[in-house]
Amino acid sequence: MARNEEKAQSMLNRYIALKAEEKKKPKERRPYLASECRDLAEADKWRQQIMREIGRKVAEIQNEGLGEHRLRDLNDEINKLIREKGHWERRIIELGGPNYTKHSAKMTDLEGNIVDVPNPGGRGPGYRYFGAAKKLPGVRELFEKPPELRKRRTRYDIYKRIDASYYGYRDDEDGILERLEGPAEEKMRREAVEEWNRLEEIRKEARKSVKSGEVVTLSATAAARELLHEEEEDVVEEERKKEREMRENLEENERQFVVHVPLPDEKEIERMVLEKKKMELLDKYVSDGLLEEQNEVKSMLNIQK
């Protein structure tokens, strides 16, 4: 009895399943061209279907153990689906739907940095790589940034940054140079004043000893030597100055060039060249007898030319 009930139950289940399948609509296929769709809801449904397929394939391509050929095939299929998704998104816009291309996903490199894609909508010759396909031979080099070449600066770039500060015209404005030179200037001024006072005392002692006619002491002798030394230095300096002036005068005289022979001017040179060419033509085309007759006529007419 239980066996028959199970059979009946099984037949009933089959009947119910068959009726349910009859009530179902036939499975629809996605249109080959997005332009064939006239309904906005249908277009949105097909776009969602493509998005699910892209998600499955992107999850599958993350596996690096699939092999190079399988990874390349998966990457090609994903790019094909992305282009198809772009067609449906443009069709949705034509039917009055939202613009999904504004919020499209960005493409990243191996380090997670966003890469600029030439065609985010999937149109044109652009091609994307996903998951393990980024590490394939020949693809990794596309994501590596080339080393930055240090550009050699030109003369214009060098002189462009040069201003008055470069030549030291603004060193006095910041006050640093004044603080550094202040103590050194005071020290040099103090030493110069002390030296001048010492020499002045020596001169005074020398004058006193000479006027009084007293015996010259050691200090007076030293003072006289100092004065003589200074006078000798002044004389030597004057002689050097005279020699320098004489040397400069001699060099100036050597540079001057005097012309002792009168030189012809431009018109005189042109006349001489023309006369020479004229004589060459006469020698070439005129006979000697004709030249003699011409000279006789010129002498009779008193023509000098």
C-alpha positions in Angstrom: 0.0 0.0 0.0 2.7 2.4 0.9 4.4 1.6 -2.4 1.4 2.6 -4.4 0.9 5.8 -2.4 4.5 6.7 -3.0 4.0 6.0 -6.7 0.9 8.2 -6.8 2.7 10.8 -4.8 5.5 10.7 -7.3 3.2 10.9 -10.3 1.4 13.8 -8.6 4.6 15.6 -8.0 5.5 15.1 -11.7 2.2 16.4 -12.8 2.4 19.5 -10.6 6.0 20.2 -11.8 4.8 19.8 -15.4 1.9 22.2 -14.9 4.2 24.7 -13.3 6.6 24.6 -16.2 3.7 25.1 -18.6 2.7 28.2 -16.8 6.2 29.6 -16.9 7.2 31.8 -19.7 9.8 30.6 -22.1 13.4 31.6 -21.1 14.2 34.9 -22.8 17.6 35.5 -24.4 19.3 38.9 -24.2 18.9 40.8 -27.5 22.1 40.8 -29.6 21.7 44.6 -30.3 20.7 47.0 -27.6 18.8 49.1 -30.1 16.3 46.3 -30.5 15.0 46.9 -26.9 12.1 49.4 -26.6 11.4 49.1 -22.9 13.4 50.9 -20.2 12.7 48.2 -17.6 13.9 45.5 -20.0 17.1 47.4 -20.8 17.8 47.9 -17.1 17.2 44.1 -16.5 19.7 43.2 -19.3 22.3 45.6 -17.9 21.9 44.0 -14.5 22.4 40.6 -16.0 25.6 41.7 -17.7 26.8 43.2 -14.4 26.3 39.8 -12.7 28.2 38.0 -15.4 31.1 40.5 -15.2 31.2 40.0 -11.4 31.4 36.2 -11.7 34.2 36.4 -14.3 36.1 39.0 -12.3 35.9 36.8 -9.2 37.1 33.8 -11.3 40.1 35.7 -12.9 41.5 36.5 -9.4 42.8 32.9 -9.3 46.5 32.9 -10.5 46.6 29.1 -10.9 44.2 29.1 -13.9 47.0 29.4 -16.4 48.0 32.1 -18.9 45.7 31.0 -21.7 42.6 30.8 -19.5 43.4 34.1 -17.8 43.7 35.8 -21.2 40.4 34.3 -22.4 38.6 35.5 -19.2 40.1 38.9 -19.6 38.9 39.1 -23.2 35.4 38.0 -22.2 35.2 40.6 -19.4 36.3 43.4 -21.9 33.6 42.2 -24.3 30.9 42.3 -21.6 32.1 45.8 -20.6 31.6 47.0 -24.1 28.2 45.4 -24.2 27.3 47.0 -20.9 28.3 50.4 -22.4 25.9 49.8 -25.3 23.0 49.1 -22.9 23.8 52.1 -20.7 23.7 54.4 -23.8 20.4 52.7 -24.8 19.0 53.4 -21.3 19.9 57.1 -21.6 18.1 57.1 -25.0 15.0 55.6 -23.4 15.0 58.3 -20.7 16.7 56.4 -17.9 19.6 57.3 -15.6 23.1 57.8 -16.7 25.2 55.0 -15.2 28.4 56.0 -17.0 29.1 58.8 -14.5 29.5 56.3 -11.6 31.6 53.7 -13.5 34.3 51.8 -11.5 37.9 53.0 -11.8 40.7 50.9 -13.0 43.7 50.3 -10.6 47.3 49.1 -11.1 49.1 46.4 -9.1 49.6 48.8 -6.1 46.0 49.9 -6.0 46.5 53.3 -7.6 43.8 54.6 -9.9 44.9 54.4 -13.6 43.6 56.8 -16.2 41.5 54.8 -18.7 41.1 56.4 -22.1 37.5 55.2 -22.5 35.6 54.6 -19.3 32.4 53.9 -21.2 33.9 50.9 -23.0 34.1 52.5 -26.4 37.1 52.8 -28.6 40.4 50.8 -28.7 40.9 50.9 -24.9 41.6 47.5 -23.2 41.5 46.7 -19.5 43.2 44.0 -17.4 41.7 42.5 -14.3 43.0 40.4 -11.4 45.8 38.0 -12.2 45.8 39.1 -15.8 47.8 42.2 -14.7 50.7 40.0 -13.7 50.9 38.2 -17.1 54.2 38.5 -19.1 54.1 41.6 -21.2 51.3 43.1 -19.1 53.1 43.9 -15.9 55.4 46.3 -17.9 52.3 48.3 -18.9 51.5 49.2 -15.3 55.1 50.0 -14.3 55.9 53.7 -14.3 58.9 54.6 -16.4 61.8 56.2 -14.4 61.7 59.9 -14.3 64.5 61.4 -16.4 66.1 64.3 -14.8 65.8 67.1 -17.4 68.9 69.1 -17.9 68.4 72.7 -17.1 69.0 75.2 -19.9 70.8 78.5 -19.6 67.5 80.3 -19.6 66.3 78.2 -16.6 69.5 79.0 -14.7 69.3 82.7 -15.3 65.6 82.8 -14.6 66.1 82.4 -10.9 69.0 84.9 -10.6 68.0 88.3 -9.1 69.6 91.1 -7.1 70.1 88.8 -4.1 72.3 86.5 -6.1 74.8 89.3 -6.7 74.7 90.4 -3.0 72.8 93.7 -3.4 70.4 92.8 -0.7 72.8 91.5 1.9 72.5 94.6 4.0 68.7 94.4 4.2 68.4 91.3 6.4 70.8 92.6 9.1 72.9 89.4 9.3 75.9 90.9 7.5 75.8 93.9 9.8 75.9 91.8 12.9 78.8 89.8 11.6 80.8 92.7 10.3 80.1 95.0 13.3 82.7 93.5 15.8 85.3 93.1 13.0 84.9 96.7 11.9 85.2 98.0 15.5 88.4 96.0 16.0 90.0 97.2 12.8 89.0 100.8 13.6 90.5 100.5 17.1 93.7 99.1 15.8 94.0 101.8 13.2 93.4 104.5 15.8 96.0 103.0 18.1 98.6 102.8 15.3 97.9 106.4 14.3 98.3 107.5 18.0 101.6 105.6 18.3 103.0 107.2 15.1 101.9 110.6 16.2 103.7 110.2 19.6 106.9 109.1 17.8 106.7 112.2 15.5 106.2 114.5 18.5 109.2 113.0 20.3 111.4 113.3 17.2 110.5 116.9 16.7 111.1 117.8 20.4 114.6 116.2 20.3 115.5 118.0 17.1 114.3 121.4 18.3 116.0 121.2 21.7 119.3 119.9 20.3 119.6 117.3 23.0 121.4 114.0 22.6 119.3 111.7 20.7 118.0 108.9 22.9 117.0 105.4 21.9 113.4 106.3 21.7 114.2 109.3 19.5 116.4 107.1 17.3 113.5 104.6 17.0 111.2 107.5 16.1 113.5 108.7 13.5 113.8 105.3 12.0 110.0 105.0 11.9 109.7 108.3 10.1 112.5 107.5 7.6 110.9 104.1 7.0 107.5 105.8 6.3 109.2 108.4 4.0 111.0 105.6 2.1 107.7 103.8 1.6 106.1 107.0 0.3 109.0 107.6 -2.1 108.9 104.0 -3.3 105.2 104.2 -3.9 105.6 107.4 -5.9 108.3 105.8 -8.0 106.2 102.8 -8.7 103.3 105.1 -9.7 105.5 107.0 -12.1 106.8 103.8 -13.7 103.3 102.5 -14.1 102.2 105.8 -15.8 105.3 105.7 -18.1 104.5 102.1 -19.0 100.9 102.9 -19.8 102.0 105.9 -22.0 104.4 103.7 -23.9 101.7 101.1 -24.5 99.3 103.8 -25.7 101.9 105.2 -28.1 102.5 101.7 -29.5 98.9 101.2 -30.1 98.6 104.4 -32.1 99.3 103.8 -35.8 100.5 106.7 -38.0 100.1 106.5 -41.8 103.0 108.2 -43.6 101.8 107.4 -47.1 98.6 109.0 -48.5 96.0 106.3 -49.2 93.6 106.6 -52.1 89.9 107.0 -51.3 87.1 104.9 -52.6 86.4 107.0 -55.7 90.1 107.0 -56.7 90.2 103.2 -56.4 87.1 102.8 -58.5 88.6 105.1 -61.2 91.8 103.1 -61.2 90.0 99.8 -61.6 87.8 101.2 -64.4 90.9 102.5 -66.2 92.6 99.1 -65.9 89.6 97.3 -67.3 89.4 99.8 -70.1 93.1 99.2 -71.1 92.6 95.4 -71.0 89.6 95.7 -73.4 91.6 98.0 -75.7 94.5 95.6 -75.8 92.2 92.7 -76.6 90.0 94.2 -79.3 92.1 97.2 -80.8 95.1 96.9 -83.0 98.4 98.7 -82.4 98.0 100.9 -85.4 94.6 102.1 -84.2 96.1 102.8 -80.7 98.8 104.9 -82.2 96.4 106.9 -84.3 94.2 107.4 -81.2 97.2 108.7 -79.2 98.2 111.1 -82.0 94.6 112.5 -82.1 94.6 113.0 -78.3 98.0 114.7 -78.4 96.8 117.0 -81.2 93.6 117.9 -79.3 95.5 118.2 -76.1 93.4 115.5 -74.3 95.0 114.0 -71.3 92.6 111.2 -70.6 
